[in-house]
Amino acid sequence: MSTLPVNWLTEGLLDFEYKKYLLLAYLKAARNEFNKQRLYPVFSDLIMHYRNLQQVKAHKQLVYESFPKRISRADFEKLELVYEKIVNDDETMQQIEEIIQYATPLFTETLEEGKELYSFVERHLEISPVGITPMYHNEGYLFLDAFPGKETHVYVYNITVFENTYEKYRGINTKHLQTVRRGLAQTHEQLKVQLLRERQELPNPAAFVAIAKVPMPLEQALLPIAKRSLVKYVTGLAA
């Protein structure tokens, strides 16, 4: 799809009509992705761009933490130097603020569409434990059942906790192990027992199944939301 550079506000021709053209093309492509129920990675990019607009509007600065992982600290520092020069130019900054004023409600509107899609997918995703759940839930197996079909995508997951001055975050890493066809002879419980026999590195793992109730793309919607839903579910167990 059409993408928007992370430094689109300062990159290239600093002209309102040009920036408007870039923005509208990007948002149109984002909506097309949503229409196909492809939520990621476009939803994350939209959030990043929106946060940057808000930071620039409020503080006239860029915030490294808002940028995606693909931009390095060194690249960000170069971008920051360019931006500092622009901030010191009143005429140029006035154009930037005009672009921000135009872009903010458009980002807000498109983000709302993304939130509605996220909520729809989340509502039609059912998470439950498989077998007896141990006291430790931060690593184990995630069984993911797409709709329709009888295939189960098996992932090993690990939840990490990190915090800054203000709040605590939980992140999740997954690794795809296999995809199996289920039936009367291969239930989720039996699949867990099989994994216990085959993989000795997790002797007493937690296991959860996420079952989709409606069709949705695996990589662009189902898996990312299942991972976030699992973090939320496990956090609730630990409360």
Secondary structure, 3 states (H helix, E strand, C coil): CCCCCCCCCCCCCCCHHHHHHHHHHHHHHHHHHHHCCCCCCHHHHHHHHHHHHHHHHHHCCCCHHHCCCCCCHHHHHHHHHHHHHHHCCHHHHHHHHHHHHHHHHHHHHHHHHHHHHHHHHHHCEEEEECCCCCCCCCEEEEEEECCCCCEEEEEEEEEEEEECCCCEEEEEEEEEEEEEECECCECHHHHHHHHHHHCCCCCCCEEEEEEECCCCCHHHHHHHHHHHHHHHHHHHHHC
